[in-house]
Structure formats: structure tokens, C-alpha cells
Amino acid sequence: MTPSHHAAAGRFRNPWPNGALQRFSGVLRWQLDRLTKPLPAQPDPSVFRSVTPAFARPRASEDRVVITWVGHASFLLQIGGLNVLTDPVWSERASPVAFAGPRRWVPPGIALDALPPIDVVLISHNHYDHLDDATVRRLAANEPGARWMVPLGLAPFLRARGARQVLELDWWQEKGVDGVVIGCTPAQHFSARGFGDRNRTLWCGWALASVARRVYFAGDTGYHPSFGAIADRFGPFQAALLPIGAYEPRWFMRPVHLNPEEAVQAFRDLVAARRPATGRPAVMVPMHWGTFKLTDEPMDEPPVRVARAWGAAGLALEDLWVLAHGESRTL
């Protein structure tokens, strides 16, 4: 039986009713609206803090999880004794060209050459703010022993840029890597790097489970009904990394990007499904904000709104980890 997220002609789709994507006419409407309606004022980039990272070298002990935010959806996750990178983007622009496209507002929280030895690289999908050609080439050269885990269809891209050990997974599949089980999870999004290749490769999130801790990295996603099922299959999670930015205009972005309020609801879905049996409550780590300006909301609005939604949900403020670029925190 063909999985519901597999479409005809080798393409993929969102299987939920609220996952229908805007057509090209919607893109035109959005751009015309930008010409006729005033956009909100943007902050000065200096409002975004950067701190010196404090990750473990060369690796954290197997019973600890250290989370360091590089920026946007790029993290160094140290879990089960492994060093894992998510959606690594170190280039100045999230773009196919070096002279145009969204420019980085804040430098990467860790210099690429300052990374510890990398064991695993996780890619959620092929958009330029999550999969960067130059970064892939540098990492493949610097870390020839790294294992790359990607959703269906992305292995040829990685191998063509020097990655040696590449494994494609479909939703709900998993693979053990030196004692850490890594699962490919559903997400509501789409894929494309140019004209004519829309949805020819899959998109996903990732779950990581060591003996002591479990972490969820949502990738890029809109709100969908499967967060509880993800926690039931791969949880309970001690930390959930969830996107909170790139959500306006809402009529256009709703299918593919969580807004802060939806991110809090997704967290509640994850935690309600399977709560950690012992120890502290699960934490949420917001991502996908404060690095590249992709949409119309003020760049500094997402963390304000997520904190407000977090409080309105009655959740403890110490369990919302809004990191500065470069900041490391330990579970």
C-alpha cells in the first residue's frame, strides 16, 4: 500500500487537509501586497545576542544532552556521546547565489572550523535556508567519516558534493547509530530548489533517542495532527526543537510554517502524548527565527509571541529555552 504522503510520478505531498500549498497566484498576491501595504518596522540586527558557546569537547558524556544554537535551524546536538548537526547552513546568504537572497543577520554561533568532530548530519529538506551547497561541501571535506541522514530523494545531492555515507529514510523509519536511534518523522511542508522540482524530494523532522535522553527536531513544518503520534512512537522527549518564525502573511504561510502560538500547541501535543517518566519536565527550544529574514513579521517578534503563548498555556517559563546565537544549554 502506498503511504499517504507519496504522490504520483515520484513526488510527495502533505497528507492532511490543512496541508494544501498556495499556488503561484498566491505568490504574486503576496508580492503585490508588499508593494501596496506598509510592512512592519524591523529591528536593528544588534538586538540579537550572540554568546560564546560552551559545548563539550570532543564529545559530551553519554548521559548528557548539550544543545547549542548555531542559528536558524542549525544546531549542534550532543546526545548519547555523538555530535550531531541539524540543517547546517554557514553561508552568508540562504540563496542559490552569493550576491542576492536573504542575508544572515547574525554570524553563526559556532565557526565552522571550530566544530568538534561531527558524527551525524541531519537534513530536514532541500530549501536553501536548510540545505546549503557550500556548507555541505566544506563539511564533507572536513568530516569524511560523518554519516548523513536525509529524507527520500536527497542522497544524490549530498553524494555529488562529497558526502560518503548517506542514508535516505522515509517517515517513521529509523536507524541506530552507535547506540542512538534516529527516526525520520512527518512534517507539513514542501520541497524545491528551482523550477520544476517541487516536491520531488521528501521533507521531515528527526527524533533522536539515546539510553538516557530523547530529543525532537521538527525541521520546517506547519501545524499538523501527527505531533502526538510522533511522541507516542519516538518519545517521551526531554527537549523539542520547534520553529517559531517565518509565519506572515498568515494566509500564505499557515500550511508550511508554525507561528509561535501553533508551536506552543505542537509542544503541548508532544508532551501530552508521552510525558517523561522521571526528572524535569520537557523543554521547548525555539528555532527558525532571528537569523534570516524570510517573511513579513518583525524579526524580533517571534520570541515575544512565543513567551506570551507559553505563559497563557500555564507552562513554566524555565522550560522555554530561547537561546542566543551560540548559546549552549545542558539537559
C-alpha positions, 0 to 999 in steps of 0.5 A, a space after each residue: 500500500 502506498 503511504 499517504 504522503 507519496 504522490 504520483 510520478 515520484 513526488 510527495 505531498 502533505 497528507 492532511 487537509 490543512 496541508 494544501 500549498 498556495 499556488 503561484 497566484 498566491 505568490 504574486 498576491 503576496 508580492 503585490 501586497 508588499 508593494 501596496 501595504 506598509 510592512 512592519 518596522 524591523 529591528 536593528 540586527 544588534 538586538 540579537 545576542 550572540 554568546 560564546 558557546 560552551 559545548 563539550 569537547 570532543 564529545 559530551 558524556 553519554 548521559 548528557 544532552 548539550 544543545 547549542 544554537 548555531 542559528 536558524 535551524 542549525 544546531 549542534 546536538 550532543 546526545 548519547 556521546 555523538 555530535 550531531 548537526 541539524 540543517 547546517 547552513 554557514 553561508 552568508 546568504 540562504 540563496 542559490 547565489 552569493 550576491 542576492 537572497 536573504 542575508 544572515 543577520 547574525 554570524 553563526 554561533 559556532 565557526 565552522 572550523 571550530 566544530 568538534 568532530 561531527 558524527 551525524 548530519 541531519 537534513 530536514 529538506 532541500 530549501 536553501 535556508 536548510 540545505 546549503 551547497 557550500 556548507 555541505 561541501 566544506 563539511 564533507 571535506 572536513 568530516 569524511 567519516 560523518 554519516 548523513 541522514 536525509 529524507 527520500 530523494 536527497 542522497 544524490 545531492 549530498 553524494 555529488 558534493 562529497 558526502 560518503 555515507 548517506 542514508 535516505 529514510 522515509 517517515 517513521 523509519 529509523 536507524 541506530 547509530 552507535 547506540 542512538 536511534 534516529 527516526 525520520 518523522 512527518 512534517 507539513 511542508 514542501 520541497 524545491 530548489 528551482 523550477 520544476 522540482 517541487 516536491 520531488 524530494 521528501 521533507 521531515 523532522 528527526 527524533 533522536 533517542 539515546 539510553 538516557 535522553 530523547 530529543 525532537 527536531 521538527 525541521 520546517 513544518 506547519 501545524 499538523 495532527 501527527 505531533 502526538 503520534 510522533 511522541 507516542 512512537 519516538 518519545 517521551 522527549 526531554 527537549 523539542 526543537 520547534 520553529 517559531 518564525 517565518 509565519 506572515 502573511 498568515 494566509 500564505 504561510 499557515 500550511 508550511 510554517 508554525 507561528 509561535 502560538 501553533 508551536 506552543 500547541 505542537 509542544 503541548 501535543 508532544 508532551 501530552 502524548 508521552 510525558 517523561 517518566 522521571 526528572 524535569 519536565 520537557 523543554 521547548 527550544 525555539 528555532 527558525 527565527 532571528 537569523 534570516 529574514 524570510 517573511 513579513 513579521 518583525 524579526 524580533 517578534 517571534 520570541 515575544 509571541 512565543 513567551 506570551 503563548 507559553 505563559 497563557 498555556 500555564 507552562 513554566 517559563 524555565 522550560 522555554 529555552 530561547 537561546 542566543 546565537 551560540 548559546 549552549 544549554 545542558 539537559 
